[in-house]
Structures are given as structure tokens and as C-alpha cells.
């Protein structure tokens, strides 16, 4: 009788966890990692990389999102890309965190942030491959 309850609980947990749509794209090379998680409502980008690559990552963010952003503003900021589109960026030495709320932003901004994530992956991993 107890076995039926255990099986029922396990099936319920599996069903419940399968209902949450959450995609993860992760690239790891030693201590370097770039993780892109996407749900129905949010896009999350987390990256760990060498401290010496922080300047390159900041340059890519400035080029892709906003040419007028100062380096101080990139360290922890919620800034407006276009009209009402907002994006949270936290850049520290060797770490990056980006959050985009899909409900508050349009598809153009979403595509720009996805392209940014791809560029960051390329720069961080190609730098690692060269060394």
C-alpha cells in the first residue's frame, strides 16, 4: 500500500516539474561558463569568465545595446534601451548578470539581448580556446 503512495507522489512531482517550460543553454570551459535560461516570462544570462575579459564584455554590451552608456553605469544598472524597453545588467570583474522581462519588452529588444548573449559566448570561449 505504501508503495502505491510513493509511486503516485513520484509521478505527481514528475508531472508538475514537466509543466514548467524552462530552456537552458550552457557553455562551460573550465572555470568559464555562460548560461542562458529562458522561461515564458524572463530571459536570464549569467556568465563567469576571467577578470581580464571584463573590458571586452563591457565593450560588447555597449556596442550592442547602447553606444552612450558609460562604464560606471554598466556595473549595476537598469537602463532603457528604446522607449519603454528596460533591461537589468550587472557587470563585475569576471561576472555578468542580465535580466530581461519578456512581458515588459518587445520582440526587437528580446532579439537584441539574445544576439548579445551569443556574442558574449563567442568572445569568452574563443579567448579561452586561444590560450
Phi and psi in radians as a Rosetta constraint file:
Dihedral C 1 N 2 CA 2 C 2 CIRCULARHARMONIC -1.133 0.35
Dihedral N 2 CA 2 C 2 N 3 CIRCULARHARMONIC -0.591 0.35
Dihedral C 2 N 3 CA 3 C 3 CIRCULARHARMONIC -1.095 0.35
Dihedral N 3 CA 3 C 3 N 4 CIRCULARHARMONIC -0.622 0.35
Dihedral C 3 N 4 CA 4 C 4 CIRCULARHARMONIC -1.113 0.35
Dihedral N 4 CA 4 C 4 N 5 CIRCULARHARMONIC -0.720 0.35
Dihedral C 4 N 5 CA 5 C 5 CIRCULARHARMONIC -1.157 0.35
Dihedral N 5 CA 5 C 5 N 6 CIRCULARHARMONIC -0.728 0.35
Dihedral C 5 N 6 CA 6 C 6 CIRCULARHARMONIC -1.098 0.35
Dihedral N 6 CA 6 C 6 N 7 CIRCULARHARMONIC -0.786 0.35
Dihedral C 6 N 7 CA 7 C 7 CIRCULARHARMONIC -1.121 0.35
Dihedral N 7 CA 7 C 7 N 8 CIRCULARHARMONIC -0.734 0.35
Dihedral C 7 N 8 CA 8 C 8 CIRCULARHARMONIC -1.109 0.35
Dihedral N 8 CA 8 C 8 N 9 CIRCULARHARMONIC -0.742 0.35
Dihedral C 8 N 9 CA 9 C 9 CIRCULARHARMONIC -1.135 0.35
Dihedral N 9 CA 9 C 9 N 10 CIRCULARHARMONIC -0.754 0.35
Dihedral C 9 N 10 CA 10 C 10 CIRCULARHARMONIC -1.083 0.35
Dihedral N 10 CA 10 C 10 N 11 CIRCULARHARMONIC -0.758 0.35
Dihedral C 10 N 11 CA 11 C 11 CIRCULARHARMONIC -1.113 0.35
Dihedral N 11 CA 11 C 11 N 12 CIRCULARHARMONIC -0.688 0.35
Dihedral C 11 N 12 CA 12 C 12 CIRCULARHARMONIC -1.112 0.35
Dihedral N 12 CA 12 C 12 N 13 CIRCULARHARMONIC -0.769 0.35
Dihedral C 12 N 13 CA 13 C 13 CIRCULARHARMONIC -1.127 0.35
Dihedral N 13 CA 13 C 13 N 14 CIRCULARHARMONIC -0.739 0.35
Dihedral C 13 N 14 CA 14 C 14 CIRCULARHARMONIC -1.113 0.35
Dihedral N 14 CA 14 C 14 N 15 CIRCULARHARMONIC -0.721 0.35
Dihedral C 14 N 15 CA 15 C 15 CIRCULARHARMONIC -1.126 0.35
Dihedral N 15 CA 15 C 15 N 16 CIRCULARHARMONIC -0.774 0.35
Dihedral C 15 N 16 CA 16 C 16 CIRCULARHARMONIC -1.117 0.35
Dihedral N 16 CA 16 C 16 N 17 CIRCULARHARMONIC -0.767 0.35
Dihedral C 16 N 17 CA 17 C 17 CIRCULARHARMONIC -1.240 0.35
Dihedral N 17 CA 17 C 17 N 18 CIRCULARHARMONIC -0.441 0.35
Dihedral C 17 N 18 CA 18 C 18 CIRCULARHARMONIC -1.328 0.35
Dihedral N 18 CA 18 C 18 N 19 CIRCULARHARMONIC -0.307 0.35
Dihedral C 18 N 19 CA 19 C 19 CIRCULARHARMONIC -1.361 0.35
Dihedral N 19 CA 19 C 19 N 20 CIRCULARHARMONIC -0.354 0.35
Dihedral C 19 N 20 CA 20 C 20 CIRCULARHARMONIC -1.500 0.35
Dihedral N 20 CA 20 C 20 N 21 CIRCULARHARMONIC 2.071 0.35
Dihedral C 20 N 21 CA 21 C 21 CIRCULARHARMONIC -1.543 0.35
Dihedral N 21 CA 21 C 21 N 22 CIRCULARHARMONIC 2.031 0.35
Dihedral C 21 N 22 CA 22 C 22 CIRCULARHARMONIC -2.613 0.35
Dihedral N 22 CA 22 C 22 N 23 CIRCULARHARMONIC 1.949 0.35
Dihedral C 22 N 23 CA 23 C 23 CIRCULARHARMONIC -1.726 0.35
Dihedral N 23 CA 23 C 23 N 24 CIRCULARHARMONIC 2.469 0.35
Dihedral C 23 N 24 CA 24 C 24 CIRCULARHARMONIC -2.289 0.35
Dihedral N 24 CA 24 C 24 N 25 CIRCULARHARMONIC 2.306 0.35
Dihedral C 24 N 25 CA 25 C 25 CIRCULARHARMONIC -2.146 0.35
Dihedral N 25 CA 25 C 25 N 26 CIRCULARHARMONIC 2.058 0.35
Dihedral C 25 N 26 CA 26 C 26 CIRCULARHARMONIC -2.273 0.35
Dihedral N 26 CA 26 C 26 N 27 CIRCULARHARMONIC 2.347 0.35
Dihedral C 26 N 27 CA 27 C 27 CIRCULARHARMONIC -2.109 0.35
Dihedral N 27 CA 27 C 27 N 28 CIRCULARHARMONIC 2.212 0.35
Dihedral C 27 N 28 CA 28 C 28 CIRCULARHARMONIC -2.279 0.35
Dihedral N 28 CA 28 C 28 N 29 CIRCULARHARMONIC 2.340 0.35
Dihedral C 28 N 29 CA 29 C 29 CIRCULARHARMONIC -2.419 0.35
Dihedral N 29 CA 29 C 29 N 30 CIRCULARHARMONIC 1.677 0.35
Dihedral C 29 N 30 CA 30 C 30 CIRCULARHARMONIC 1.108 0.35
Dihedral N 30 CA 30 C 30 N 31 CIRCULARHARMONIC -2.098 0.35
Dihedral C 30 N 31 CA 31 C 31 CIRCULARHARMONIC -1.553 0.35
Dihedral N 31 CA 31 C 31 N 32 CIRCULARHARMONIC -0.028 0.35
Dihedral C 31 N 32 CA 32 C 32 CIRCULARHARMONIC -1.668 0.35
Dihedral N 32 CA 32 C 32 N 33 CIRCULARHARMONIC 2.296 0.35
Dihedral C 32 N 33 CA 33 C 33 CIRCULARHARMONIC -2.582 0.35
Dihedral N 33 CA 33 C 33 N 34 CIRCULARHARMONIC 2.537 0.35
Dihedral C 33 N 34 CA 34 C 34 CIRCULARHARMONIC -2.264 0.35
Dihedral N 34 CA 34 C 34 N 35 CIRCULARHARMONIC 2.122 0.35
Dihedral C 34 N 35 CA 35 C 35 CIRCULARHARMONIC -2.099 0.35
Dihedral N 35 CA 35 C 35 N 36 CIRCULARHARMONIC 2.209 0.35
Dihedral C 35 N 36 CA 36 C 36 CIRCULARHARMONIC -2.039 0.35
Dihedral N 36 CA 36 C 36 N 37 CIRCULARHARMONIC 1.998 0.35
Dihedral C 36 N 37 CA 37 C 37 CIRCULARHARMONIC -1.972 0.35
Dihedral N 37 CA 37 C 37 N 38 CIRCULARHARMONIC 2.373 0.35
Dihedral C 37 N 38 CA 38 C 38 CIRCULARHARMONIC -2.344 0.35
Dihedral N 38 CA 38 C 38 N 39 CIRCULARHARMONIC 2.254 0.35
Dihedral C 38 N 39 CA 39 C 39 CIRCULARHARMONIC -2.095 0.35
Dihedral N 39 CA 39 C 39 N 40 CIRCULARHARMONIC -3.012 0.35
Dihedral C 39 N 40 CA 40 C 40 CIRCULARHARMONIC -1.169 0.35
Dihedral N 40 CA 40 C 40 N 41 CIRCULARHARMONIC -0.424 0.35
Dihedral C 40 N 41 CA 41 C 41 CIRCULARHARMONIC -2.063 0.35
Dihedral N 41 CA 41 C 41 N 42 CIRCULARHARMONIC -0.214 0.35
Dihedral C 41 N 42 CA 42 C 42 CIRCULARHARMONIC -2.556 0.35
Dihedral N 42 CA 42 C 42 N 43 CIRCULARHARMONIC 2.573 0.35
Dihedral C 42 N 43 CA 43 C 43 CIRCULARHARMONIC -2.031 0.35
Dihedral N 43 CA 43 C 43 N 44 CIRCULARHARMONIC 2.192 0.35
Dihedral C 43 N 44 CA 44 C 44 CIRCULARHARMONIC -2.131 0.35
Dihedral N 44 CA 44 C 44 N 45 CIRCULARHARMONIC 2.319 0.35
Dihedral C 44 N 45 CA 45 C 45 CIRCULARHARMONIC -2.182 0.35
Dihedral N 45 CA 45 C 45 N 46 CIRCULARHARMONIC 2.163 0.35
Dihedral C 45 N 46 CA 46 C 46 CIRCULARHARMONIC -2.220 0.35
Dihedral N 46 CA 46 C 46 N 47 CIRCULARHARMONIC 2.313 0.35
Dihedral C 46 N 47 CA 47 C 47 CIRCULARHARMONIC -2.412 0.35
Dihedral N 47 CA 47 C 47 N 48 CIRCULARHARMONIC 2.472 0.35
Dihedral C 47 N 48 CA 48 C 48 CIRCULARHARMONIC -2.170 0.35
Dihedral N 48 CA 48 C 48 N 49 CIRCULARHARMONIC 2.323 0.35
Dihedral C 48 N 49 CA 49 C 49 CIRCULARHARMONIC -2.689 0.35
Dihedral N 49 CA 49 C 49 N 50 CIRCULARHARMONIC 3.104 0.35
Dihedral C 49 N 50 CA 50 C 50 CIRCULARHARMONIC -1.145 0.35
Dihedral N 50 CA 50 C 50 N 51 CIRCULARHARMONIC 2.520 0.35
Dihedral C 50 N 51 CA 51 C 51 CIRCULARHARMONIC -1.043 0.35
Dihedral N 51 CA 51 C 51 N 52 CIRCULARHARMONIC -0.539 0.35
Dihedral C 51 N 52 CA 52 C 52 CIRCULARHARMONIC -1.198 0.35
Dihedral N 52 CA 52 C 52 N 53 CIRCULARHARMONIC -0.273 0.35
Dihedral C 52 N 53 CA 53 C 53 CIRCULARHARMONIC -1.594 0.35
Dihedral N 53 CA 53 C 53 N 54 CIRCULARHARMONIC -0.019 0.35
Dihedral C 53 N 54 CA 54 C 54 CIRCULARHARMONIC -1.043 0.35
Dihedral N 54 CA 54 C 54 N 55 CIRCULARHARMONIC -0.725 0.35
Dihedral C 54 N 55 CA 55 C 55 CIRCULARHARMONIC -1.087 0.35
Dihedral N 55 CA 55 C 55 N 56 CIRCULARHARMONIC -0.732 0.35
Dihedral C 55 N 56 CA 56 C 56 CIRCULARHARMONIC -1.109 0.35
Dihedral N 56 CA 56 C 56 N 57 CIRCULARHARMONIC -0.727 0.35
Dihedral C 56 N 57 CA 57 C 57 CIRCULARHARMONIC -1.130 0.35
Dihedral N 57 CA 57 C 57 N 58 CIRCULARHARMONIC -0.738 0.35
Dihedral C 57 N 58 CA 58 C 58 CIRCULARHARMONIC -1.076 0.35
Dihedral N 58 CA 58 C 58 N 59 CIRCULARHARMONIC -0.708 0.35
Dihedral C 58 N 59 CA 59 C 59 CIRCULARHARMONIC -1.105 0.35
Dihedral N 59 CA 59 C 59 N 60 CIRCULARHARMONIC -0.727 0.35
Dihedral C 59 N 60 CA 60 C 60 CIRCULARHARMONIC -1.120 0.35
Dihedral N 60 CA 60 C 60 N 61 CIRCULARHARMONIC -0.747 0.35
Dihedral C 60 N 61 CA 61 C 61 CIRCULARHARMONIC -1.076 0.35
Dihedral N 61 CA 61 C 61 N 62 CIRCULARHARMONIC -0.790 0.35
Dihedral C 61 N 62 CA 62 C 62 CIRCULARHARMONIC -1.104 0.35
Dihedral N 62 CA 62 C 62 N 63 CIRCULARHARMONIC -0.719 0.35
Dihedral C 62 N 63 CA 63 C 63 CIRCULARHARMONIC -1.176 0.35
Dihedral N 63 CA 63 C 63 N 64 CIRCULARHARMONIC -0.718 0.35
Dihedral C 63 N 64 CA 64 C 64 CIRCULARHARMONIC -1.385 0.35
Dihedral N 64 CA 64 C 64 N 65 CIRCULARHARMONIC -0.669 0.35
Dihedral C 64 N 65 CA 65 C 65 CIRCULARHARMONIC -1.769 0.35
Dihedral N 65 CA 65 C 65 N 66 CIRCULARHARMONIC -0.871 0.35
Dihedral C 65 N 66 CA 66 C 66 CIRCULARHARMONIC -2.720 0.35
Dihedral N 66 CA 66 C 66 N 67 CIRCULARHARMONIC 2.060 0.35
Dihedral C 66 N 67 CA 67 C 67 CIRCULARHARMONIC -1.248 0.35
Dihedral N 67 CA 67 C 67 N 68 CIRCULARHARMONIC -0.341 0.35
Dihedral C 67 N 68 CA 68 C 68 CIRCULARHARMONIC -1.673 0.35
Dihedral N 68 CA 68 C 68 N 69 CIRCULARHARMONIC 0.032 0.35
Dihedral C 68 N 69 CA 69 C 69 CIRCULARHARMONIC -1.284 0.35
Dihedral N 69 CA 69 C 69 N 70 CIRCULARHARMONIC 2.298 0.35
Dihedral C 69 N 70 CA 70 C 70 CIRCULARHARMONIC -1.434 0.35
Dihedral N 70 CA 70 C 70 N 71 CIRCULARHARMONIC 2.803 0.35
Dihedral C 70 N 71 CA 71 C 71 CIRCULARHARMONIC -1.119 0.35
Dihedral N 71 CA 71 C 71 N 72 CIRCULARHARMONIC -0.593 0.35
Dihedral C 71 N 72 CA 72 C 72 CIRCULARHARMONIC -1.165 0.35
Dihedral N 72 CA 72 C 72 N 73 CIRCULARHARMONIC -0.595 0.35
Dihedral C 72 N 73 CA 73 C 73 CIRCULARHARMONIC -1.228 0.35
Dihedral N 73 CA 73 C 73 N 74 CIRCULARHARMONIC -0.466 0.35
Dihedral C 73 N 74 CA 74 C 74 CIRCULARHARMONIC -1.285 0.35
Dihedral N 74 CA 74 C 74 N 75 CIRCULARHARMONIC -0.356 0.35
Dihedral C 74 N 75 CA 75 C 75 CIRCULARHARMONIC -1.096 0.35
Dihedral N 75 CA 75 C 75 N 76 CIRCULARHARMONIC -0.795 0.35
Dihedral C 75 N 76 CA 76 C 76 CIRCULARHARMONIC -2.663 0.35
Dihedral N 76 CA 76 C 76 N 77 CIRCULARHARMONIC 1.937 0.35
Dihedral C 76 N 77 CA 77 C 77 CIRCULARHARMONIC -2.728 0.35
Dihedral N 77 CA 77 C 77 N 78 CIRCULARHARMONIC 2.580 0.35
Dihedral C 77 N 78 CA 78 C 78 CIRCULARHARMONIC -1.961 0.35
Dihedral N 78 CA 78 C 78 N 79 CIRCULARHARMONIC 1.952 0.35
Dihedral C 78 N 79 CA 79 C 79 CIRCULARHARMONIC -2.215 0.35
Dihedral N 79 CA 79 C 79 N 80 CIRCULARHARMONIC 2.764 0.35
Dihedral C 79 N 80 CA 80 C 80 CIRCULARHARMONIC -1.583 0.35
Dihedral N 80 CA 80 C 80 N 81 CIRCULARHARMONIC 2.216 0.35
Dihedral C 80 N 81 CA 81 C 81 CIRCULARHARMONIC -1.495 0.35
Dihedral N 81 CA 81 C 81 N 82 CIRCULARHARMONIC -0.988 0.35
Dihedral C 81 N 82 CA 82 C 82 CIRCULARHARMONIC -2.297 0.35
Dihedral N 82 CA 82 C 82 N 83 CIRCULARHARMONIC 2.974 0.35
Dihedral C 82 N 83 CA 83 C 83 CIRCULARHARMONIC 0.019 0.35
Dihedral N 83 CA 83 C 83 N 84 CIRCULARHARMONIC -1.518 0.35
Dihedral C 83 N 84 CA 84 C 84 CIRCULARHARMONIC -1.972 0.35
Dihedral N 84 CA 84 C 84 N 85 CIRCULARHARMONIC 0.137 0.35
Dihedral C 84 N 85 CA 85 C 85 CIRCULARHARMONIC -1.410 0.35
Dihedral N 85 CA 85 C 85 N 86 CIRCULARHARMONIC 2.194 0.35
Dihedral C 85 N 86 CA 86 C 86 CIRCULARHARMONIC -2.125 0.35
Dihedral N 86 CA 86 C 86 N 87 CIRCULARHARMONIC 2.587 0.35
Dihedral C 86 N 87 CA 87 C 87 CIRCULARHARMONIC -2.513 0.35
Dihedral N 87 CA 87 C 87 N 88 CIRCULARHARMONIC 2.356 0.35
Dihedral C 87 N 88 CA 88 C 88 CIRCULARHARMONIC -1.713 0.35
Dihedral N 88 CA 88 C 88 N 89 CIRCULARHARMONIC 2.238 0.35
Dihedral C 88 N 89 CA 89 C 89 CIRCULARHARMONIC -2.295 0.35
Dihedral N 89 CA 89 C 89 N 90 CIRCULARHARMONIC 2.289 0.35
Dihedral C 89 N 90 CA 90 C 90 CIRCULARHARMONIC -2.252 0.35
Dihedral N 90 CA 90 C 90 N 91 CIRCULARHARMONIC 2.018 0.35
Dihedral C 90 N 91 CA 91 C 91 CIRCULARHARMONIC -2.094 0.35
Dihedral N 91 CA 91 C 91 N 92 CIRCULARHARMONIC 2.101 0.35
Dihedral C 91 N 92 CA 92 C 92 CIRCULARHARMONIC -2.219 0.35
Dihedral N 92 CA 92 C 92 N 93 CIRCULARHARMONIC 2.960 0.35
Dihedral C 92 N 93 CA 93 C 93 CIRCULARHARMONIC -1.017 0.35
Dihedral N 93 CA 93 C 93 N 94 CIRCULARHARMONIC 1.965 0.35
Dihedral C 93 N 94 CA 94 C 94 CIRCULARHARMONIC 1.441 0.35
Dihedral N 94 CA 94 C 94 N 95 CIRCULARHARMONIC 0.060 0.35
Dihedral C 94 N 95 CA 95 C 95 CIRCULARHARMONIC -2.479 0.35
Dihedral N 95 CA 95 C 95 N 96 CIRCULARHARMONIC 2.517 0.35
Dihedral C 95 N 96 CA 96 C 96 CIRCULARHARMONIC -2.431 0.35
Dihedral N 96 CA 96 C 96 N 97 CIRCULARHARMONIC 2.416 0.35
Dihedral C 96 N 97 CA 97 C 97 CIRCULARHARMONIC -2.368 0.35
Dihedral N 97 CA 97 C 97 N 98 CIRCULARHARMONIC 2.197 0.35
Dihedral C 97 N 98 CA 98 C 98 CIRCULARHARMONIC -2.250 0.35
Dihedral N 98 CA 98 C 98 N 99 CIRCULARHARMONIC 2.356 0.35
Dihedral C 98 N 99 CA 99 C 99 CIRCULARHARMONIC -2.248 0.35
Dihedral N 99 CA 99 C 99 N 100 CIRCULARHARMONIC 2.293 0.35
Dihedral C 99 N 100 CA 100 C 100 CIRCULARHARMONIC -2.271 0.35
Dihedral N 100 CA 100 C 100 N 101 CIRCULARHARMONIC 2.134 0.35
Dihedral C 100 N 101 CA 101 C 101 CIRCULARHARMONIC -1.517 0.35
Dihedral N 101 CA 101 C 101 N 102 CIRCULARHARMONIC 2.017 0.35
Dihedral C 101 N 102 CA 102 C 102 CIRCULARHARMONIC -1.179 0.35
Dihedral N 102 CA 102 C 102 N 103 CIRCULARHARMONIC -0.508 0.35
Dihedral C 102 N 103 CA 103 C 103 CIRCULARHARMONIC -1.246 0.35
Dihedral N 103 CA 103 C 103 N 104 CIRCULARHARMONIC -0.520 0.35
Dihedral C 103 N 104 CA 104 C 104 CIRCULARHARMONIC -1.643 0.35
Dihedral N 104 CA 104 C 104 N 105 CIRCULARHARMONIC -0.185 0.35
Dihedral C 104 N 105 CA 105 C 105 CIRCULARHARMONIC -2.131 0.35
Dihedral N 105 CA 105 C 105 N 106 CIRCULARHARMONIC 2.731 0.35
Dihedral C 105 N 106 CA 106 C 106 CIRCULARHARMONIC -1.550 0.35
Dihedral N 106 CA 106 C 106 N 107 CIRCULARHARMONIC 3.094 0.35
Dihedral C 106 N 107 CA 107 C 107 CIRCULARHARMONIC -1.214 0.35
Dihedral N 107 CA 107 C 107 N 108 CIRCULARHARMONIC -0.526 0.35
Dihedral C 107 N 108 CA 108 C 108 CIRCULARHARMONIC -1.095 0.35
Dihedral N 108 CA 108 C 108 N 109 CIRCULARHARMONIC -0.799 0.35
Dihedral C 108 N 109 CA 109 C 109 CIRCULARHARMONIC -1.144 0.35
Dihedral N 109 CA 109 C 109 N 110 CIRCULARHARMONIC -0.721 0.35
Dihedral C 109 N 110 CA 110 C 110 CIRCULARHARMONIC -1.008 0.35
Dihedral N 110 CA 110 C 110 N 111 CIRCULARHARMONIC -0.808 0.35
Dihedral C 110 N 111 CA 111 C 111 CIRCULARHARMONIC -1.118 0.35
Dihedral N 111 CA 111 C 111 N 112 CIRCULARHARMONIC -0.645 0.35
Dihedral C 111 N 112 CA 112 C 112 CIRCULARHARMONIC -1.126 0.35
Dihedral N 112 CA 112 C 112 N 113 CIRCULARHARMONIC -0.714 0.35
Dihedral C 112 N 113 CA 113 C 113 CIRCULARHARMONIC -1.233 0.35
Dihedral N 113 CA 113 C 113 N 114 CIRCULARHARMONIC -0.659 0.35
Dihedral C 113 N 114 CA 114 C 114 CIRCULARHARMONIC -1.103 0.35
Dihedral N 114 CA 114 C 114 N 115 CIRCULARHARMONIC -0.728 0.35
Dihedral C 114 N 115 CA 115 C 115 CIRCULARHARMONIC -1.114 0.35
Dihedral N 115 CA 115 C 115 N 116 CIRCULARHARMONIC -0.686 0.35
Dihedral C 115 N 116 CA 116 C 116 CIRCULARHARMONIC -1.051 0.35
Dihedral N 116 CA 116 C 116 N 117 CIRCULARHARMONIC -0.780 0.35
Dihedral C 116 N 117 CA 117 C 117 CIRCULARHARMONIC -1.057 0.35
Dihedral N 117 CA 117 C 117 N 118 CIRCULARHARMONIC -0.732 0.35
Dihedral C 117 N 118 CA 118 C 118 CIRCULARHARMONIC -1.121 0.35
Dihedral N 118 CA 118 C 118 N 119 CIRCULARHARMONIC -0.714 0.35
Dihedral C 118 N 119 CA 119 C 119 CIRCULARHARMONIC -1.155 0.35
Dihedral N 119 CA 119 C 119 N 120 CIRCULARHARMONIC -0.692 0.35
Dihedral C 119 N 120 CA 120 C 120 CIRCULARHARMONIC -1.119 0.35
Dihedral N 120 CA 120 C 120 N 121 CIRCULARHARMONIC -0.739 0.35
Dihedral C 120 N 121 CA 121 C 121 CIRCULARHARMONIC -1.011 0.35
Dihedral N 121 CA 121 C 121 N 122 CIRCULARHARMONIC -0.798 0.35
Dihedral C 121 N 122 CA 122 C 122 CIRCULARHARMONIC -1.098 0.35
Dihedral N 122 CA 122 C 122 N 123 CIRCULARHARMONIC -0.829 0.35
Dihedral C 122 N 123 CA 123 C 123 CIRCULARHARMONIC -1.153 0.35
Dihedral N 123 CA 123 C 123 N 124 CIRCULARHARMONIC -0.790 0.35
Dihedral C 123 N 124 CA 124 C 124 CIRCULARHARMONIC -1.195 0.35
Dihedral N 124 CA 124 C 124 N 125 CIRCULARHARMONIC -0.768 0.35
Dihedral C 124 N 125 CA 125 C 125 CIRCULARHARMONIC -1.345 0.35
Dihedral N 125 CA 125 C 125 N 126 CIRCULARHARMONIC -0.576 0.35
Dihedral C 125 N 126 CA 126 C 126 CIRCULARHARMONIC -1.218 0.35
Dihedral N 126 CA 126 C 126 N 127 CIRCULARHARMONIC -0.605 0.35
Dihedral C 126 N 127 CA 127 C 127 CIRCULARHARMONIC -1.108 0.35
Dihedral N 127 CA 127 C 127 N 128 CIRCULARHARMONIC -0.707 0.35
Dihedral C 127 N 128 CA 128 C 128 CIRCULARHARMONIC -1.192 0.35
Dihedral N 128 CA 128 C 128 N 129 CIRCULARHARMONIC -0.665 0.35
Dihedral C 128 N 129 CA 129 C 129 CIRCULARHARMONIC -1.180 0.35
Dihedral N 129 CA 129 C 129 N 130 CIRCULARHARMONIC -0.526 0.35
Dihedral C 129 N 130 CA 130 C 130 CIRCULARHARMONIC -1.280 0.35
Dihedral N 130 CA 130 C 130 N 131 CIRCULARHARMONIC -0.411 0.35
